[in-house]
Amino acid sequence: MIKVPLTALAAGSEEGEDLSPEVGDSVVLENVEGELVGLDGDHAHVDLKTANGEPLEYVEHDDKEIEKDSEEDVLRAMAAEKDEEEGY
């Protein structure tokens, strides 16, 4: 699995603001660059380096960690929204 900065996945809304995808959304990686590191018959092994100009990072797939991060992100977003409503 690769770790991609959200800035590489942000898309413009009709109002012109950047919108980041949320968990469960489909995303398209455009302008992906990598390095050919090996050949296996008719197949190439490619080490991905960047997507949309942002560096990629390979990470181990851990559902519990992703779920934890997602829950924390949701709670932070809710707190920030509440703070904004309260004028902070």
Phi and psi in radians as a Rosetta constraint file:
Dihedral C 1 N 2 CA 2 C 2 CIRCULARHARMONIC -1.936 0.35
Dihedral N 2 CA 2 C 2 N 3 CIRCULARHARMONIC 2.644 0.35
Dihedral C 2 N 3 CA 3 C 3 CIRCULARHARMONIC -1.854 0.35
Dihedral N 3 CA 3 C 3 N 4 CIRCULARHARMONIC 2.134 0.35
Dihedral C 3 N 4 CA 4 C 4 CIRCULARHARMONIC -2.052 0.35
Dihedral N 4 CA 4 C 4 N 5 CIRCULARHARMONIC 2.274 0.35
Dihedral C 4 N 5 CA 5 C 5 CIRCULARHARMONIC -1.047 0.35
Dihedral N 5 CA 5 C 5 N 6 CIRCULARHARMONIC 2.423 0.35
Dihedral C 5 N 6 CA 6 C 6 CIRCULARHARMONIC -1.037 0.35
Dihedral N 6 CA 6 C 6 N 7 CIRCULARHARMONIC -0.480 0.35
Dihedral C 6 N 7 CA 7 C 7 CIRCULARHARMONIC -1.085 0.35
Dihedral N 7 CA 7 C 7 N 8 CIRCULARHARMONIC -0.475 0.35
Dihedral C 7 N 8 CA 8 C 8 CIRCULARHARMONIC -1.338 0.35
Dihedral N 8 CA 8 C 8 N 9 CIRCULARHARMONIC -0.295 0.35
Dihedral C 8 N 9 CA 9 C 9 CIRCULARHARMONIC -1.860 0.35
Dihedral N 9 CA 9 C 9 N 10 CIRCULARHARMONIC -0.128 0.35
Dihedral C 9 N 10 CA 10 C 10 CIRCULARHARMONIC -1.116 0.35
Dihedral N 10 CA 10 C 10 N 11 CIRCULARHARMONIC 2.457 0.35
Dihedral C 10 N 11 CA 11 C 11 CIRCULARHARMONIC -2.189 0.35
Dihedral N 11 CA 11 C 11 N 12 CIRCULARHARMONIC 2.617 0.35
Dihedral C 11 N 12 CA 12 C 12 CIRCULARHARMONIC -1.362 0.35
Dihedral N 12 CA 12 C 12 N 13 CIRCULARHARMONIC 2.433 0.35
Dihedral C 12 N 13 CA 13 C 13 CIRCULARHARMONIC -1.536 0.35
Dihedral N 13 CA 13 C 13 N 14 CIRCULARHARMONIC 3.063 0.35
Dihedral C 13 N 14 CA 14 C 14 CIRCULARHARMONIC -1.134 0.35
Dihedral N 14 CA 14 C 14 N 15 CIRCULARHARMONIC -0.437 0.35
Dihedral C 14 N 15 CA 15 C 15 CIRCULARHARMONIC -1.477 0.35
Dihedral N 15 CA 15 C 15 N 16 CIRCULARHARMONIC -0.073 0.35
Dihedral C 15 N 16 CA 16 C 16 CIRCULARHARMONIC 1.619 0.35
Dihedral N 16 CA 16 C 16 N 17 CIRCULARHARMONIC 0.056 0.35
Dihedral C 16 N 17 CA 17 C 17 CIRCULARHARMONIC -1.655 0.35
Dihedral N 17 CA 17 C 17 N 18 CIRCULARHARMONIC 2.663 0.35
Dihedral C 17 N 18 CA 18 C 18 CIRCULARHARMONIC -1.377 0.35
Dihedral N 18 CA 18 C 18 N 19 CIRCULARHARMONIC 2.306 0.35
Dihedral C 18 N 19 CA 19 C 19 CIRCULARHARMONIC -2.044 0.35
Dihedral N 19 CA 19 C 19 N 20 CIRCULARHARMONIC 2.279 0.35
Dihedral C 19 N 20 CA 20 C 20 CIRCULARHARMONIC -1.597 0.35
Dihedral N 20 CA 20 C 20 N 21 CIRCULARHARMONIC 2.522 0.35
Dihedral C 20 N 21 CA 21 C 21 CIRCULARHARMONIC -1.222 0.35
Dihedral N 21 CA 21 C 21 N 22 CIRCULARHARMONIC 2.798 0.35
Dihedral C 21 N 22 CA 22 C 22 CIRCULARHARMONIC -2.009 0.35
Dihedral N 22 CA 22 C 22 N 23 CIRCULARHARMONIC 2.879 0.35
Dihedral C 22 N 23 CA 23 C 23 CIRCULARHARMONIC -0.949 0.35
Dihedral N 23 CA 23 C 23 N 24 CIRCULARHARMONIC 2.273 0.35
Dihedral C 23 N 24 CA 24 C 24 CIRCULARHARMONIC 1.726 0.35
Dihedral N 24 CA 24 C 24 N 25 CIRCULARHARMONIC -0.296 0.35
Dihedral C 24 N 25 CA 25 C 25 CIRCULARHARMONIC -1.267 0.35
Dihedral N 25 CA 25 C 25 N 26 CIRCULARHARMONIC 2.618 0.35
Dihedral C 25 N 26 CA 26 C 26 CIRCULARHARMONIC -1.471 0.35
Dihedral N 26 CA 26 C 26 N 27 CIRCULARHARMONIC 2.491 0.35
Dihedral C 26 N 27 CA 27 C 27 CIRCULARHARMONIC -2.255 0.35
Dihedral N 27 CA 27 C 27 N 28 CIRCULARHARMONIC 2.700 0.35
Dihedral C 27 N 28 CA 28 C 28 CIRCULARHARMONIC -2.089 0.35
Dihedral N 28 CA 28 C 28 N 29 CIRCULARHARMONIC 2.212 0.35
Dihedral C 28 N 29 CA 29 C 29 CIRCULARHARMONIC -1.660 0.35
Dihedral N 29 CA 29 C 29 N 30 CIRCULARHARMONIC 1.939 0.35
Dihedral C 29 N 30 CA 30 C 30 CIRCULARHARMONIC -1.770 0.35
Dihedral N 30 CA 30 C 30 N 31 CIRCULARHARMONIC 2.743 0.35
Dihedral C 30 N 31 CA 31 C 31 CIRCULARHARMONIC 0.946 0.35
Dihedral N 31 CA 31 C 31 N 32 CIRCULARHARMONIC 0.844 0.35
Dihedral C 31 N 32 CA 32 C 32 CIRCULARHARMONIC -1.440 0.35
Dihedral N 32 CA 32 C 32 N 33 CIRCULARHARMONIC 2.281 0.35
Dihedral C 32 N 33 CA 33 C 33 CIRCULARHARMONIC -2.094 0.35
Dihedral N 33 CA 33 C 33 N 34 CIRCULARHARMONIC 2.539 0.35
Dihedral C 33 N 34 CA 34 C 34 CIRCULARHARMONIC -2.694 0.35
Dihedral N 34 CA 34 C 34 N 35 CIRCULARHARMONIC -3.087 0.35
Dihedral C 34 N 35 CA 35 C 35 CIRCULARHARMONIC -2.132 0.35
Dihedral N 35 CA 35 C 35 N 36 CIRCULARHARMONIC 2.254 0.35
Dihedral C 35 N 36 CA 36 C 36 CIRCULARHARMONIC -1.240 0.35
Dihedral N 36 CA 36 C 36 N 37 CIRCULARHARMONIC 2.035 0.35
Dihedral C 36 N 37 CA 37 C 37 CIRCULARHARMONIC -1.941 0.35
Dihedral N 37 CA 37 C 37 N 38 CIRCULARHARMONIC -0.144 0.35
Dihedral C 37 N 38 CA 38 C 38 CIRCULARHARMONIC -3.084 0.35
Dihedral N 38 CA 38 C 38 N 39 CIRCULARHARMONIC 2.835 0.35
Dihedral C 38 N 39 CA 39 C 39 CIRCULARHARMONIC -2.183 0.35
Dihedral N 39 CA 39 C 39 N 40 CIRCULARHARMONIC 2.474 0.35
Dihedral C 39 N 40 CA 40 C 40 CIRCULARHARMONIC -2.367 0.35
Dihedral N 40 CA 40 C 40 N 41 CIRCULARHARMONIC 1.490 0.35
Dihedral C 40 N 41 CA 41 C 41 CIRCULARHARMONIC 1.135 0.35
Dihedral N 41 CA 41 C 41 N 42 CIRCULARHARMONIC -2.083 0.35
Dihedral C 41 N 42 CA 42 C 42 CIRCULARHARMONIC -1.551 0.35
Dihedral N 42 CA 42 C 42 N 43 CIRCULARHARMONIC 0.173 0.35
Dihedral C 42 N 43 CA 43 C 43 CIRCULARHARMONIC -2.071 0.35
Dihedral N 43 CA 43 C 43 N 44 CIRCULARHARMONIC 2.515 0.35
Dihedral C 43 N 44 CA 44 C 44 CIRCULARHARMONIC -1.876 0.35
Dihedral N 44 CA 44 C 44 N 45 CIRCULARHARMONIC 2.486 0.35
Dihedral C 44 N 45 CA 45 C 45 CIRCULARHARMONIC -1.755 0.35
Dihedral N 45 CA 45 C 45 N 46 CIRCULARHARMONIC 2.111 0.35
Dihedral C 45 N 46 CA 46 C 46 CIRCULARHARMONIC -2.110 0.35
Dihedral N 46 CA 46 C 46 N 47 CIRCULARHARMONIC 2.258 0.35
Dihedral C 46 N 47 CA 47 C 47 CIRCULARHARMONIC -1.626 0.35
Dihedral N 47 CA 47 C 47 N 48 CIRCULARHARMONIC 1.893 0.35
Dihedral C 47 N 48 CA 48 C 48 CIRCULARHARMONIC -1.212 0.35
Dihedral N 48 CA 48 C 48 N 49 CIRCULARHARMONIC 2.402 0.35
Dihedral C 48 N 49 CA 49 C 49 CIRCULARHARMONIC -2.005 0.35
Dihedral N 49 CA 49 C 49 N 50 CIRCULARHARMONIC -0.821 0.35
Dihedral C 49 N 50 CA 50 C 50 CIRCULARHARMONIC -2.487 0.35
Dihedral N 50 CA 50 C 50 N 51 CIRCULARHARMONIC 2.749 0.35
Dihedral C 50 N 51 CA 51 C 51 CIRCULARHARMONIC -2.375 0.35
Dihedral N 51 CA 51 C 51 N 52 CIRCULARHARMONIC 2.185 0.35
Dihedral C 51 N 52 CA 52 C 52 CIRCULARHARMONIC 0.928 0.35
Dihedral N 52 CA 52 C 52 N 53 CIRCULARHARMONIC 0.611 0.35
Dihedral C 52 N 53 CA 53 C 53 CIRCULARHARMONIC 1.438 0.35
Dihedral N 53 CA 53 C 53 N 54 CIRCULARHARMONIC -0.041 0.35
Dihedral C 53 N 54 CA 54 C 54 CIRCULARHARMONIC -1.762 0.35
Dihedral N 54 CA 54 C 54 N 55 CIRCULARHARMONIC 2.437 0.35
Dihedral C 54 N 55 CA 55 C 55 CIRCULARHARMONIC -1.183 0.35
Dihedral N 55 CA 55 C 55 N 56 CIRCULARHARMONIC 2.513 0.35
Dihedral C 55 N 56 CA 56 C 56 CIRCULARHARMONIC -1.792 0.35
Dihedral N 56 CA 56 C 56 N 57 CIRCULARHARMONIC 2.684 0.35
Dihedral C 56 N 57 CA 57 C 57 CIRCULARHARMONIC -2.318 0.35
Dihedral N 57 CA 57 C 57 N 58 CIRCULARHARMONIC 2.314 0.35
Dihedral C 57 N 58 CA 58 C 58 CIRCULARHARMONIC -1.461 0.35
Dihedral N 58 CA 58 C 58 N 59 CIRCULARHARMONIC 2.343 0.35
Dihedral C 58 N 59 CA 59 C 59 CIRCULARHARMONIC -2.378 0.35
Dihedral N 59 CA 59 C 59 N 60 CIRCULARHARMONIC 2.758 0.35
Dihedral C 59 N 60 CA 60 C 60 CIRCULARHARMONIC -1.284 0.35
Dihedral N 60 CA 60 C 60 N 61 CIRCULARHARMONIC 2.521 0.35
Dihedral C 60 N 61 CA 61 C 61 CIRCULARHARMONIC -1.411 0.35
Dihedral N 61 CA 61 C 61 N 62 CIRCULARHARMONIC 2.005 0.35
Dihedral C 61 N 62 CA 62 C 62 CIRCULARHARMONIC -2.359 0.35
Dihedral N 62 CA 62 C 62 N 63 CIRCULARHARMONIC 1.723 0.35
Dihedral C 62 N 63 CA 63 C 63 CIRCULARHARMONIC -0.969 0.35
Dihedral N 63 CA 63 C 63 N 64 CIRCULARHARMONIC -0.693 0.35
Dihedral C 63 N 64 CA 64 C 64 CIRCULARHARMONIC -1.123 0.35
Dihedral N 64 CA 64 C 64 N 65 CIRCULARHARMONIC -0.734 0.35
Dihedral C 64 N 65 CA 65 C 65 CIRCULARHARMONIC -1.167 0.35
Dihedral N 65 CA 65 C 65 N 66 CIRCULARHARMONIC -0.740 0.35
Dihedral C 65 N 66 CA 66 C 66 CIRCULARHARMONIC -1.096 0.35
Dihedral N 66 CA 66 C 66 N 67 CIRCULARHARMONIC -0.769 0.35
Dihedral C 66 N 67 CA 67 C 67 CIRCULARHARMONIC -1.071 0.35
Dihedral N 67 CA 67 C 67 N 68 CIRCULARHARMONIC -0.735 0.35
Dihedral C 67 N 68 CA 68 C 68 CIRCULARHARMONIC -1.085 0.35
Dihedral N 68 CA 68 C 68 N 69 CIRCULARHARMONIC -0.834 0.35
Dihedral C 68 N 69 CA 69 C 69 CIRCULARHARMONIC -1.063 0.35
Dihedral N 69 CA 69 C 69 N 70 CIRCULARHARMONIC -0.731 0.35
Dihedral C 69 N 70 CA 70 C 70 CIRCULARHARMONIC -1.117 0.35
Dihedral N 70 CA 70 C 70 N 71 CIRCULARHARMONIC -0.749 0.35
Dihedral C 70 N 71 CA 71 C 71 CIRCULARHARMONIC -1.108 0.35
Dihedral N 71 CA 71 C 71 N 72 CIRCULARHARMONIC -0.753 0.35
Dihedral C 71 N 72 CA 72 C 72 CIRCULARHARMONIC -1.094 0.35
Dihedral N 72 CA 72 C 72 N 73 CIRCULARHARMONIC -0.727 0.35
Dihedral C 72 N 73 CA 73 C 73 CIRCULARHARMONIC -1.088 0.35
Dihedral N 73 CA 73 C 73 N 74 CIRCULARHARMONIC -0.736 0.35
Dihedral C 73 N 74 CA 74 C 74 CIRCULARHARMONIC -1.101 0.35
Dihedral N 74 CA 74 C 74 N 75 CIRCULARHARMONIC -0.791 0.35
Dihedral C 74 N 75 CA 75 C 75 CIRCULARHARMONIC -1.123 0.35
Dihedral N 75 CA 75 C 75 N 76 CIRCULARHARMONIC -0.705 0.35
Dihedral C 75 N 76 CA 76 C 76 CIRCULARHARMONIC -1.111 0.35
Dihedral N 76 CA 76 C 76 N 77 CIRCULARHARMONIC -0.752 0.35
Dihedral C 76 N 77 CA 77 C 77 CIRCULARHARMONIC -1.104 0.35
Dihedral N 77 CA 77 C 77 N 78 CIRCULARHARMONIC -0.711 0.35
Dihedral C 77 N 78 CA 78 C 78 CIRCULARHARMONIC -1.125 0.35
Dihedral N 78 CA 78 C 78 N 79 CIRCULARHARMONIC -0.732 0.35
Dihedral C 78 N 79 CA 79 C 79 CIRCULARHARMONIC -1.136 0.35
Dihedral N 79 CA 79 C 79 N 80 CIRCULARHARMONIC -0.730 0.35
Dihedral C 79 N 80 CA 80 C 80 CIRCULARHARMONIC -1.119 0.35
Dihedral N 80 CA 80 C 80 N 81 CIRCULARHARMONIC -0.699 0.35
Dihedral C 80 N 81 CA 81 C 81 CIRCULARHARMONIC -1.113 0.35
Dihedral N 81 CA 81 C 81 N 82 CIRCULARHARMONIC -0.758 0.35
Dihedral C 81 N 82 CA 82 C 82 CIRCULARHARMONIC -1.122 0.35
Dihedral N 82 CA 82 C 82 N 83 CIRCULARHARMONIC -0.738 0.35
Dihedral C 82 N 83 CA 83 C 83 CIRCULARHARMONIC -1.043 0.35
Dihedral N 83 CA 83 C 83 N 84 CIRCULARHARMONIC -0.737 0.35
Dihedral C 83 N 84 CA 84 C 84 CIRCULARHARMONIC -1.117 0.35
Dihedral N 84 CA 84 C 84 N 85 CIRCULARHARMONIC -0.715 0.35
Dihedral C 84 N 85 CA 85 C 85 CIRCULARHARMONIC -1.092 0.35
Dihedral N 85 CA 85 C 85 N 86 CIRCULARHARMONIC -0.621 0.35
Dihedral C 85 N 86 CA 86 C 86 CIRCULARHARMONIC -1.445 0.35
Dihedral N 86 CA 86 C 86 N 87 CIRCULARHARMONIC -0.096 0.35
Dihedral C 86 N 87 CA 87 C 87 CIRCULARHARMONIC 1.523 0.35
Dihedral N 87 CA 87 C 87 N 88 CIRCULARHARMONIC 0.372 0.35
